[in-house]
Amino acid sequence: MSELAIYGGPRTLDPSRIQPWPPVDQRDEELVLNALHAEKQARGDHSIALEREFAEWNGNRYAIFTNSGTAALHMGLVGCGVGAGDHVLVTAYTWSSSATCILHHNAIPIFVDIDFATINMDIAKIEAAITPRTKAIVAVNLHGLALDFDQLMAVARKHNLKVIEDCCQAHGALFDGRKVGTFGDAAAFSFNQNKCMCCGEGGMFVTNDEEVYRNACSLWSFGETRRPEESRDYHAYALGWMYRNNEITAAFARAQLEKYPHHFANLLANAAVLNRRLPSTPGLILPTEPDGHTHNWYNYNLRIDFAAIGWTGSQVRFRDAVNRALNAEGIPTSVWQRFILPEMTVFQAKNAYGGGFPWSIPGADEGVDYDPANYPVARRHCASYIALVMALRAPNGPEIAESIAEGIAKVFGQLDRIDPDRILK
Ligand SMILES: *Cc1c(COP(=O)(O)O)cnc(C)c1O
């Protein structure tokens, strides 16, 4: 095997071969220009059509186009009737806004440790986290792998908990042949540029429940209660935010949604190359796709098995050095979050709005303990992962995936040569 590029050996992949995401073509230009020249640039035909098309594609009765995935998550909580001081369960390892959306409505996040294999919430640990105040679960389909909704919905129904699916990374992912966003009481998708389906910034709220839909609509637009298709009466009936998006972005999203089946198939094909080509070498833990699941491979995680290679030094430093070595080979891996959520300052400080709110709501903080030691599996994952995200997306095809696999195999085949002191300086 040739010398690692980080030590002066030949580079595996010329990074200029990797195309940026998302591919934009004449169809995007046609729809965006149409929106730009239309009479309405705020809510109009493109937003309404996008909602209909997305709802049809995903299999939901209702959809509302929002300015972010976080807005759609907040709408899910309010749509499901979560209120101030209520407890809401969420996984300890995810994007911050899977949990800060709970704070947005003055409710209290209660973290649940993850399952190491799937990197999703450990469903077996849900019951131990339930308190008398628990009203809902934010069920995150992280990295594009669906939760086991047979198990999750059984626990939720047993304890009368609402389920808000966070599908911000999971467009098109399946459990038991069914798309994510159709299992819970409501769901949120993100169309931020990093996501598998995107339009710059934006999101989509979906539900099959009319009451959830009406409550979510009210939060979405100034606390008004008329539905988007009805005329407005300009009255705030409840606390509302301004979570609408615009026509130009809607048009871009429509063009990207049309192409998503192709982009999704491309992701699956590229991940299949990695799954086939990556070696079973002791130091490398490959991502799992359990039976009955179709991963969308939003984020293909490589993890280092420190026990298998006998590494006893700093795990984070070793991981960072491996990531650098991969980058030197031309493989665009990265380290995403360096903290599990309970370690983040807003939760450690228990202060979101000043005055300790919402934890200072009488009784709300009872039994709430954000000691990071309560989440050992999330911490183990967080110290060992390396993320591979954009390079597997269209138009990058299997020949790029082959080179990526080659670079990963080269570095993981020489973990004994990784010296953090030399690489990180
Ligand atoms: C991106 C993301 C969000 C938030 O979506 P935005 O559109 O950026 O607000 C929420 N949850 C997860 C898991 C995400 O990856």
Ligand as a Chemical Component Dictionary entry (heavy atoms), coordinates in Angstrom:
data_LIG
# 
_chem_comp.id                   LIG 
_chem_comp.type                 NON-POLYMER 
_chem_comp.pdbx_formal_charge   0 
_chem_comp.three_letter_code    LIG 
# 
loop_
_chem_comp_atom.comp_id 
_chem_comp_atom.atom_id 
_chem_comp_atom.alt_atom_id 
_chem_comp_atom.type_symbol 
_chem_comp_atom.charge 
_chem_comp_atom.model_Cartn_x 
_chem_comp_atom.model_Cartn_y 
_chem_comp_atom.model_Cartn_z 
_chem_comp_atom.pdbx_ordinal 
LIG C1 C1 C 0 -30.949 20.644 9.413  1  
LIG C2 C2 C 0 -31.635 20.011 10.541 2  
LIG C3 C3 C 0 -32.651 20.669 11.256 3  
LIG C4 C4 C 0 -33.023 22.086 11.015 4  
LIG O1 O1 O 0 -33.353 22.403 9.692  5  
LIG P1 P1 P 0 -33.177 23.942 9.242  6  
LIG O2 O2 O 0 -33.867 23.999 7.922  7  
LIG O3 O3 O 0 -31.715 24.202 9.160  8  
LIG O4 O4 O 0 -33.858 24.771 10.275 9  
LIG C5 C5 C 0 -33.291 19.979 12.260 10 
LIG N1 N1 N 0 -32.964 18.731 12.574 11 
LIG C6 C6 C 0 -31.997 18.060 11.931 12 
LIG C7 C7 C 0 -31.714 16.644 12.308 13 
LIG C8 C8 C 0 -31.284 18.688 10.901 14 
LIG O5 O5 O 0 -30.294 18.043 10.282 15 
# 
loop_
_chem_comp_bond.comp_id 
_chem_comp_bond.atom_id_1 
_chem_comp_bond.atom_id_2 
_chem_comp_bond.value_order 
_chem_comp_bond.pdbx_ordinal 
LIG C1 C2 SING 1  
LIG C2 C3 SING 2  
LIG C2 C8 DOUB 3  
LIG C3 C4 SING 4  
LIG C3 C5 DOUB 5  
LIG C4 O1 SING 6  
LIG O1 P1 SING 7  
LIG P1 O2 DOUB 8  
LIG P1 O3 SING 9  
LIG P1 O4 SING 10 
LIG C5 N1 SING 11 
LIG N1 C6 DOUB 12 
LIG C6 C7 SING 13 
LIG C6 C8 SING 14 
LIG C8 O5 SING 15 
# 
